[in-house]
Amino acid sequence: MTRQGELVAFFERYAATSMGAVPQDLAACYDTSFLAAGPQGGAAFQNDEAFLGWLQQVHDFNEGAGMTALEVVAVGETPISNEYVLASVRWGARFRVTGDEVIEFEISYLLRVDGDSFKVAAYVSHEDQEAVMRERGLL
């Protein structure tokens, strides 16, 4: 499988896992520590019990907003080294309120190569998720 195929497969697993209710499964996609950033600022996290609690809150928030599906629309890659790759992912989300309409958003990920898979070392959201959701009447 090509690196591009591996990245798409990783993010498809990530999407499926993020829709599930087991935060430990999603936490396994992240490095032992990582950075998260977006238009409202950023934070450093440890992949620990507090992070599991945060992942559960994110899941509950998305479920409460009526998110029914998350899918990979496109993945771009910029190799950095043998150990790291920068991936730009265009996601498509579906919500009960919007029906078949896909709401797209983009996140860039710095991934550490971990054997035959990847670990998220950092990500930057290009849009403010809550603001976009408010604009669409989802909140």
matplotlib code that plots the C-alpha trace (Angstrom):
import matplotlib.pyplot as plt

x = [0.0, 1.3, 1.8, -1.2, -3.3, -2.0, -3.0, -6.5, -6.9, -5.7, -8.1, -11.0, -10.3, -10.0, -13.4, -15.1, -13.5, -14.5, -18.1, -17.9, -18.5, -15.1, -12.6, -9.8, -10.0, -9.6, -6.9, -4.9, -4.6, -2.7, 0.9, 1.8, 1.6, 0.5, -0.6, -4.1, -4.8, -7.5, -8.8, -9.6, -6.0, -4.2, -3.3, -0.8, -2.2, -1.0, -2.6, -4.0, -7.2, -7.9, -7.6, -10.0, -12.5, -12.1, -12.6, -15.8, -17.0, -16.2, -18.1, -21.1, -21.0, -21.1, -23.8, -25.8, -25.5, -26.9, -23.8, -24.6, -21.5, -17.9, -16.1, -12.8, -13.3, -9.7, -6.2, -3.1, 0.4, 3.7, 6.5, 8.7, 11.1, 11.1, 9.5, 6.9, 4.4, 2.1, -1.5, -4.2, -7.6, -10.9, -13.6, -17.3, -19.8, -23.5, -26.1, -29.7, -30.8, -28.9, -29.9, -27.8, -25.9, -22.3, -20.6, -16.9, -14.0, -10.3, -7.7, -4.0, -2.2, 1.4, 1.7, 4.5, 5.1, 4.5, 5.5, 2.8, 0.5, 0.6, 0.1, -1.2, 1.5, -0.3, -3.3, -4.6, -8.3, -8.7, -12.2, -13.9, -16.2, -18.6, -19.0, -19.6, -22.2, -23.9, -24.0, -25.7, -28.2, -26.8, -26.3]
y = [0.0, 3.5, 6.1, 8.0, 4.8, 4.3, 7.8, 7.5, 4.1, 5.7, 8.6, 6.3, 4.3, 7.6, 8.7, 5.4, 5.4, 9.0, 8.1, 5.3, 5.7, 4.3, 7.2, 4.7, 3.6, 7.1, 7.9, 5.1, 7.3, 9.9, 10.1, 10.2, 14.0, 16.3, 19.8, 20.8, 24.3, 26.2, 29.7, 30.1, 29.1, 25.9, 23.6, 20.8, 17.5, 14.3, 11.1, 10.3, 9.9, 13.7, 13.4, 10.4, 12.6, 15.4, 12.9, 11.8, 15.4, 16.0, 12.8, 13.8, 17.4, 16.0, 13.5, 16.2, 18.3, 15.4, 14.3, 11.0, 10.5, 11.6, 10.7, 11.5, 13.7, 14.2, 13.7, 15.6, 14.8, 16.6, 14.2, 15.8, 13.0, 9.2, 9.7, 12.5, 13.4, 16.4, 15.4, 17.9, 16.2, 17.5, 16.0, 15.7, 15.6, 14.8, 15.8, 14.8, 18.5, 18.8, 15.3, 14.4, 17.7, 17.2, 20.0, 20.0, 21.3, 20.9, 19.9, 19.6, 16.9, 16.3, 12.5, 10.4, 7.3, 4.4, 1.1, 0.5, 3.2, 6.8, 8.7, 12.3, 14.5, 17.8, 19.1, 22.5, 23.0, 25.5, 26.5, 27.1, 24.1, 25.6, 28.8, 26.8, 24.6, 27.8, 29.2, 26.0, 26.0, 22.9, 24.5]
z = [0.0, -0.8, 1.9, 0.6, 0.9, 4.4, 5.4, 4.0, 5.8, 9.1, 8.8, 7.9, 11.0, 13.0, 11.7, 12.5, 15.9, 16.7, 16.0, 18.5, 22.3, 23.4, 24.0, 24.6, 21.0, 19.7, 22.2, 20.6, 17.5, 19.5, 20.6, 24.3, 24.2, 21.4, 20.5, 19.4, 17.9, 16.1, 15.6, 19.3, 20.5, 21.3, 24.1, 24.9, 26.0, 27.6, 26.4, 29.9, 31.9, 31.6, 27.8, 27.8, 29.7, 27.1, 24.2, 25.9, 26.1, 22.4, 21.5, 23.6, 22.1, 18.6, 19.4, 21.1, 17.9, 15.9, 14.1, 12.3, 10.2, 9.7, 6.5, 4.8, 1.7, 0.8, 2.2, 1.2, 2.4, 2.8, 3.8, 6.5, 7.4, 7.8, 11.2, 10.4, 7.8, 7.5, 6.4, 5.5, 5.8, 4.4, 6.5, 5.7, 8.6, 8.4, 11.0, 11.5, 10.9, 7.6, 6.3, 3.2, 3.1, 4.0, 6.0, 5.2, 7.3, 7.2, 9.8, 9.3, 11.3, 12.1, 12.3, 13.8, 11.8, 14.2, 12.6, 10.0, 11.2, 12.6, 15.8, 16.0, 17.3, 16.6, 14.7, 13.7, 12.9, 10.1, 11.1, 14.5, 14.7, 17.1, 15.0, 11.9, 13.7, 15.0, 11.5, 10.3, 13.1, 14.7, 18.2]

ax = plt.figure().add_subplot(projection="3d")
ax.plot(x, y, z, "-o")
ax.set_aspect("equal")
plt.show()
